[in-house]
Amino acid sequence: MTQGDLVLEFMETLDSLKTCRRAFFRCSAPVGGSAMRLLMLLHHRVGEGDLGLQPSELGELLQLTRPTITSLVNTLEEQGLVERLSGDEDRRVVFVRPTEQGAAVVQQAKAELTREVRELMDYLGEQDGYELLRILRRMRSYLQEREMRQEGKQESCGN
């Protein structure tokens, strides 16, 4: 295979994976996409006694604009999946936290995703599964290093 063929094959494979990703990560949850990412982030970052995260923190962590965060929080709040709380010391400060219903949605989505990943790993086999993970981590590392060189940033493109 020539290098040109390899580049074309790589691009076609990534494009087809992007299309398949929607089917792979599809779950029965009432939300998806950025709203699910926000809900999962809240579920993992906010403890029982915590007030929650501020919208500005959510925007930084998810790399989304403030208007986008506001829209997502509004939608999730309408569905009863998150709640807004005012700060104790300053009522103007707003925190967002998942409700019990929101936590249940995250648990359901995690269970479905775990089942999907397990099926993929069964299909690939243990050795190929670990090899795929190794290569994806190496690719992520390369992309992070490249991004830092090009933009002079200290932030990474994912964990």
Residue pairs with C-beta under 8 A, 6 or more apart in sequence:
1 9
24 116
24 120
25 113
25 116
26 32
27 108
27 109
27 112
27 113
28 108
28 112
29 36
29 105
29 108
29 109
29 112
30 79
30 81
30 105
31 39
31 75
31 76
31 79
31 81
31 105
34 62
34 64
34 68
34 72
35 72
35 75
35 76
36 109
37 62
38 58
38 62
38 69
38 72
38 73
38 76
39 76
39 81
39 82
39 98
39 102
39 105
39 106
40 106
40 109
40 110
41 53
41 58
41 61
41 62
42 52
42 53
42 58
42 82
42 96
42 97
42 98
42 102
43 98
43 102
43 103
43 106
45 53
45 61
46 52
46 53
46 97
46 98
50 97
51 85
51 87
51 88
51 95
51 97
52 83
52 85
52 95
52 96
52 97
53 61
53 95
53 96
53 97
54 93
54 94
54 95
54 96
55 66
55 69
55 70
55 73
55 94
55 96
56 66
58 64
58 69
58 73
58 96
59 65
59 66
59 68
59 69
62 69
64 72
73 82
73 84
73 96
76 82
76 102
77 83
77 84
80 99
80 101
80 102
81 98
81 99
81 101
81 102
81 105
82 96
82 97
82 98
82 99
82 102
83 96
83 97
83 98
83 99
84 94
84 95
84 96
85 94
85 95
85 96
85 97
86 92
86 93
86 94
86 95
87 93
87 94
87 95
98 106
120 129
121 129
124 132
140 157
140 158
143 157
144 156
144 157
144 158
147 153
147 156
147 157
148 154
148 156
